[in-house]
């Protein structure tokens, strides 16, 4: 998901073929079904923790929440006026854990270009503590054209370490306790008090480094997306690092519903190849 699903190399091709692209060449739920990964089980996660002698914190921070027990948003992924595919972002909680998962898939039109070079079927999951909402485990499975990679991280907040595998390479890094990853930070941002003019800070482990991610609460706006019209709060995360898709030179804006659900309604980023949009297409909460 961190890699851009389009590149400047196909810009002329898209322009010439724009009128040939159907409005919706394949329903979002059919695209997402093509992502076949099964989540790592709790038993497997415990095995990884034992492998690295990771101990659970006896006392954890307690963070109240008014967010729904489960939220699922489907987003249309657009590059300018072109629909490139869909993403599904879900979070849910049980007695012991909270989960944030995301899947992304390019549509049939984009996936067919250059013999499937730009086809994306990505899946990521963060599993964390249901009381403090910090991650214990993170996994990422990338399928982008002929490029594939699997990653996972196990967080040892007590001993300030994160252990992981990136492809075939095992790694360990220093960790700030209670740090987020780029999925859990979305949940914790939603769970924050968004006061206009405030800057929120989140210790986050991303790009194999520790960062204090800043999110500036800019103001209120009425936003219309395929799922409807919403009163929203606009937030600007200050990006860090030098990722292949987004980096510290890019600008990103997020719009959340101005109510207790704090549903992500829209995302916009000015990246290396132009404006990328994620627009809420379908929503389920309970």
C-alpha positions in Angstrom: 0.0 0.0 0.0 2.9 2.3 0.5 3.9 2.0 -3.2 2.1 4.2 -5.7 -0.3 2.1 -7.8 0.3 4.2 -10.9 3.5 5.9 -12.2 4.3 8.6 -14.7 5.2 6.0 -17.2 1.5 5.2 -17.8 0.2 8.8 -17.8 0.1 9.2 -21.7 -1.5 5.7 -21.9 -4.2 6.7 -19.5 -5.0 9.9 -21.2 -5.4 8.2 -24.6 -7.6 5.4 -23.1 -9.6 7.6 -20.7 -12.9 7.3 -22.6 -12.6 3.6 -22.8 -12.6 3.1 -19.0 -16.1 2.1 -17.7 -17.5 3.9 -14.7 -17.2 0.7 -12.6 -15.6 -2.1 -14.5 -15.8 -4.5 -11.5 -17.6 -4.2 -8.1 -15.4 -3.5 -5.2 -16.4 -6.6 -3.3 -15.3 -8.8 -6.2 -11.9 -7.1 -6.4 -11.3 -7.5 -2.7 -12.2 -11.2 -2.8 -9.1 -11.7 -5.0 -6.9 -10.9 -2.0 -6.5 -14.4 -0.5 -4.3 -13.9 2.5 -5.5 -15.3 5.9 -4.6 -13.3 9.0 -1.9 -14.6 11.3 -3.6 -16.4 14.1 -3.2 -15.5 17.8 -1.4 -18.8 18.4 1.1 -17.9 15.6 1.6 -14.4 17.1 2.2 -15.9 20.5 4.9 -18.2 19.0 6.6 -15.2 17.5 6.5 -13.4 20.8 8.0 -16.4 22.5 10.7 -16.6 19.9 11.9 -13.1 20.8 11.1 -13.4 24.6 8.5 -10.6 24.3 6.6 -10.2 27.5 3.2 -8.6 27.7 3.0 -5.5 29.8 1.4 -6.2 33.2 0.0 -2.7 33.5 -1.0 -0.9 30.4 -2.2 2.6 29.7 -6.0 2.8 29.6 -7.5 4.9 26.8 -11.3 5.6 26.7 -13.1 5.5 23.4 -16.5 6.3 21.9 -15.7 4.9 18.5 -18.0 2.2 17.1 -17.2 -1.4 18.0 -16.7 -2.1 14.3 -16.2 0.2 11.4 -15.8 -0.8 7.7 -15.2 1.8 5.0 -14.9 1.1 1.3 -13.0 3.8 -0.6 -12.7 4.7 -4.3 -9.1 5.2 -5.1 -8.8 7.9 -7.7 -5.9 9.5 -9.5 -7.3 12.9 -10.6 -10.5 11.9 -12.4 -9.5 8.3 -13.0 -10.7 5.5 -10.8 -7.8 3.2 -10.1 -9.5 0.7 -7.8 -10.8 0.4 -4.2 -9.5 0.1 -0.7 -11.3 -1.4 2.4 -10.3 -0.2 5.8 -11.7 -2.0 8.9 -11.3 -1.8 12.6 -12.9 -3.9 15.3 -12.4 -4.9 18.9 -12.9 -7.9 21.2 -12.2 -8.3 24.9 -8.4 -8.4 24.5 -7.5 -6.9 21.2 -8.2 -4.2 18.7 -7.6 -4.8 15.0 -7.1 -2.4 12.1 -6.9 -4.0 8.6 -6.7 -2.7 5.1 -6.9 -4.2 1.6 -6.3 -2.4 -1.7 -6.9 -3.6 -5.3 -6.6 -1.9 -8.6 -9.6 -2.3 -10.9 -9.8 -4.5 -14.0 -8.8 -1.6 -16.3 -5.7 -0.6 -14.4 -4.7 -4.2 -13.7 -4.8 -5.0 -17.4 -2.3 -2.3 -18.5 1.1 -3.4 -19.6 0.4 -7.1 -19.0 -0.5 -6.6 -15.4 2.5 -4.5 -14.5 0.3 -2.1 -12.4 -2.0 -4.7 -10.8 -2.2 -4.3 -7.0 -3.5 -6.8 -4.4 -2.2 -5.6 -1.1 -3.3 -6.5 2.5 -2.1 -5.2 5.9 -3.2 -5.9 9.5 -2.3 -4.4 12.9 -3.3 -6.3 16.1 -3.0 -4.4 19.4 -4.1 -4.0 23.0 -7.8 -3.4 23.5 -7.2 -1.2 26.5 -4.4 1.1 25.5 -4.8 0.8 21.7 -1.1 0.3 20.9 0.1 -2.5 18.5 1.5 -5.9 19.4 1.8 -7.2 15.9 1.8 -5.9 12.3 1.8 -7.8 9.0 1.9 -6.6 5.4 1.5 -8.6 2.2 2.3 -6.8 -1.1 1.4 -8.0 -4.6 2.1 -5.2 -7.1 2.7 -6.4 -10.6 5.6 -8.9 -10.4 6.7 -7.4 -7.1 5.8 -9.4 -4.0 6.9 -9.1 -0.4 5.7 -10.2 3.0 6.6 -8.3 6.2 5.7 -8.6 9.9 6.7 -6.9 13.1 6.3 -7.9 16.8 6.4 -5.1 19.3 8.2 -5.4 22.7 7.0 -2.2 24.4 8.4 -3.3 27.8 12.0 -3.7 26.4 11.7 -1.0 23.8 12.3 -3.3 20.8 10.6 -4.2 17.6 11.4 -7.5 15.8 10.5 -8.2 12.2 11.0 -9.9 8.9 11.2 -7.9 5.7 11.1 -10.5 2.9 13.9 -12.9 3.8 15.7 -10.4 6.1 15.3 -10.5 9.9 15.6 -7.2 11.7 15.4 -5.6 15.1 15.2 -2.0 16.0 14.8 0.3 19.0 11.2 1.2 19.8 9.5 4.0 21.7 7.0 2.4 24.1 3.4 2.6 22.9 4.4 3.5 19.4 1.9 3.2 16.5 2.3 1.8 13.1 0.7 3.5 10.0 -2.6 1.5 10.6 -3.0 1.9 14.4 -2.2 5.6 14.1 -5.4 6.0 12.0 -7.5 4.5 14.8 -5.8 6.6 17.5 -6.1 9.7 15.5 -9.9 9.0 15.1 -10.0 8.5 18.9 -8.4 11.8 19.7 -10.1 15.0 20.7 -9.9 17.1 17.5 -9.9 20.7 18.6 -9.5 23.2 15.7 -6.0 24.6 15.7 -4.5 21.9 17.8 -1.5 19.8 16.8 -1.6 16.1 17.9 1.5 14.0 18.3 1.8 10.3 17.8 5.0 8.3 18.4 5.1 6.0 15.4 7.5 3.3 14.1 7.5 3.5 10.2 10.2 3.3 7.6 12.3 1.3 10.2 12.6 4.4 12.3 10.8 6.1 15.3 9.0 9.3 14.5 6.7 11.8 16.3 4.0 12.2 13.7 2.3 15.5 13.9 -1.3 15.9 12.8 -2.7 19.5 12.5 -6.4 20.0 13.0 -7.3 22.6 10.4 -11.0 23.2 10.5 -14.5 22.1 9.6 -15.8 21.4 6.1 -18.8 19.9 4.3 -17.6 17.1 2.0 -19.5 15.2 -0.6 -18.3 11.7 -1.6 -20.0 8.8 -3.3 -21.3 7.6 0.1 -23.1 11.0 0.7 -22.5 14.4 2.1 -20.9 14.8 5.6 -19.9 17.4 8.1 -16.2 16.8 8.6 -13.1 17.9 10.5 -10.0 18.4 8.2 -6.7 17.2 9.5 -3.2 17.4 8.0 -0.7 14.7 8.9 2.8 15.9 8.5 4.5 13.0 6.6 7.9 11.7 7.4 10.6 9.6 5.8 11.3 8.8 2.1 8.8 6.1 1.1 8.4 5.0 -2.4 4.8 6.3 -2.5 4.7 9.1 0.0 7.4 11.0 1.8 8.1 14.1 3.9 7.9 16.4 0.8 4.4 15.4 0.0 1.2 16.9 1.5 -1.7 14.8 2.8 -5.2 15.8 4.1 -7.8 13.7 5.8 -11.5 14.5 6.5 -13.3 12.7 9.4 -17.0 12.9 10.3 -17.7 15.6 12.8 -19.4 13.2 15.2 -18.5 10.5 17.8 -17.8 7.9 15.0 -14.9 9.9 13.4 -15.2 7.9 10.2 -12.6 8.7 7.6 -14.6 10.3 4.7 -11.9 11.4 2.4 -8.1 11.4 1.9 -6.1 13.5 -0.5 -2.4 13.5 -1.2 -0.1 15.5 -3.5 2.4 12.8 -4.3 5.1 12.5 -7.0 2.7 11.7 -9.8 -0.2 14.1 -9.0 -3.2 14.1 -6.7 -4.3 10.8 -5.2 -7.8 10.6 -3.6 -9.6 8.1 -1.4 -13.3 8.8 -1.3 -15.8 7.0 1.0 -17.9 4.7 -1.2 -19.7 2.5 1.3 -19.8 2.5 5.1 -20.8 0.0 7.8 -20.6 0.6 11.6 -22.0 -1.1 14.7 
